[in-house]
Amino acid sequence: MEFIINKNLLLENLNNVSKAISSKNLIPVLAGINFSLDSKGLSLTACDNEIMINAFINKKEIKDIISEGNIIISGKYIVEYIRKLTAEDIHFTVLDGTKVLIKTNHSELTINGMDSSDFPKWEIEKTVNNFELKVNEYKEIISQTLFAAGVSETRPIFTGVNFSAEKGLLSCVATDSYRLAKYKINLEKDIDMNIVIPSKSLSEFNKLLNDNKQKTIGVQVYVSKIVLNYENIIFQSKLLSGTYPNTSQLIPDNYELIFEIKTNEFYQIIDRVSLLNMDKEKNTVNLVIKNDIATLTSTSPELGKAVEQIEITKNNNIDFEISFSSKFMLEALKTIKSEKTIIKLNDRLKPIIIESTDNNHALQLIVPIITY
Amino acid sequence: MEFIINKNLLLENLNNVSKAISSKNLIPVLAGINFSLDSKGLSLTACDNEIMINAFINKKEIKDIISEGNIIISGKYIVEYIRKLTAEDIHFTVLDGTKVLIKTNHSELTINGMDSSDFPKWEIEKTVNNFELKVNEYKEIISQTLFAAGVSETRPIFTGVNFSAEKGLLSCVATDSYRLAKYKINLEKDIDMNIVIPSKSLSEFNKLLNDNKQKTIGVQVYVSKIVLNYENIIFQSKLLSGTYPNTSQLIPDNYELIFEIKTNEFYQIIDRVSLLNMDKEKNTVNLVIKNDIATLTSTSPELGKAVEQIEITKNNNIDFEISFSSKFMLEALKTIKSEKTIIKLNDRLKPIIIESTDNNHALQLIVPIITY
């Protein structure tokens, strides 16, 4: 393998695939990036146990291809080294099958490679489903749901986001069992699907997306994995196995009280009121609604007490009291882009529903904290 | 104690003194900020075992003083809470001597305080020396020397910077015994002094300085401490006890070879060449000078080899070979602001001297690595 390539082009693609390199991996080839050059172009691939990222550089974009071939190079060193080079072009040569010489006008790096035949292969499965998402739709799913997924290894299914589709409606749900985030998107195709994608994979793929919001992401669903196609990148992730609980019955149809509150002000108040409990796992805030005033209180026996008031608009004149985690409420409020937020309540033991005034595709749910 | 004060004014001063709060401290009052209000104004003080920071707000700047008094408030919570407030004015009231009520239009925080009589007192000592530095001079001392100080607790004297003065020349030296950084400043006064200031104190004080480079810092030296006066801030630090080694004889008068090299290019080359050894403690780079070419090489038995070349201008036609730590060389080169750097060598066992072409007040020294 020998070729000459523009430094910035190579760096951009190496940066993209390097997100799949796991530094903790004990299998040496998984710490590397597989370079494979054939008559079509240069294919760069990296993978860990969960995801695989491939970037393809068309031969037209490569300055000179002297000979085809392939080799694995340590990802950590190659990306850093290419980044630090100031030359415009880089000359790659595989020497005696195991070493790579990376040359510019004034510099030479000889780095040991690994045999490409040891690199994991793409396993071919039959496609179950496929559909398309716009970049902005994907980003919206991530920002509206991902934070609510669980981190606990005891219930691995909750560490993913549930993508289910029925009659052309895609519903994305994340929950850690204490709160839930849901976001819906209309698909152009009528597909039937119910999969759970690991949060980490969704978040890694999100980093590969640039700001061109109208670009399309091709999604192919297989029995045990998902493949996302975007520009010259192919991103593959395992799916989580197991059954995701049916969360739709958690969301009531009727509410005892619905009120509207200014989003930013409500956020700031909770942020301040909860300060004395910021180091505690349960940062409980108490909300008392009397007439058109919401009073928020947080008490720490050792430190003191914080109280704030804010005006609200109610749908009836019921007074109410409920307690919740300030952390969960703040994270839910961050997803609301409208000036006002709708809060829906049933009784003090039932979930709190948080919605935007201008987006009925998104919903946040928080389980209250029971205080006596 | 009861007063009304502008939020931003209080926050700025709390931010400054809070740098002396140590979160690790076991003495409760040291986690607090002492508020002391008298007929002159509000004095805010925080301290740990090494430093004490005091900020004074003149009564003219306080909106209303209703009653004088003092109390200690937990630093961590008070600074965060004041920062999060959006109100313009804040009303402070000490309730029954131990609680503080912090009130704005819509918010109320009641926080437990501590008795000010438990707060450490400023111990008065006789002044030994005093002089003045400009802010830009102080910042230059920090950027030219601080990084070279040791971190090891086994030789505590090396964790400080040695400030010695003789005949109006202040000489600041930091060393970890493998490299040394020196910076000299002409003082307006002829004083005699030899003290060692803890690096951490110097760095904390540096954070309090704003960009007004011509402002003056008043320095008062005592037997076991130093006091720095800047704007409305009084900063006090312990001095390190013990004798700082005399480092002046380490710097030779004559050199076998002196050469000039482009600073940025030299920096980038060492940064790239040393990449394969970036994780190792001794990241050795070998420098071979032949005619007007310097060849830099770094070898890692497991990974490979990097080689680069760069032109230099020598003062004679001696060829040379020496090895050094890339980390130390990079850190030394960062202090050089001139386009070219002067490197002075004696033999491959003797220290390497690194100097700017336009600032003879600064000097960097690196002990070579002996390779066979």
Interface residues (C-beta under 8 A of the other chain):
Chain A: S74 Y77 E80 Y81 K84 L85 T86 K99 H106 S107 E108 L109 T110 I111 N112 Q268 I269 D271 R272 V273 L275 L276 M278 E302 L303 G304 K305 A306 V307 E308 Q309 I310
Chain B: S74 Y77 E80 Y81 K84 L85 T86 K99 H106 S107 E108 L109 T110 I111 N112 Q268 I269 D271 R272 V273 L275 L276 M278 E302 L303 G304 K305 A306 V307 E308 Q309 I310
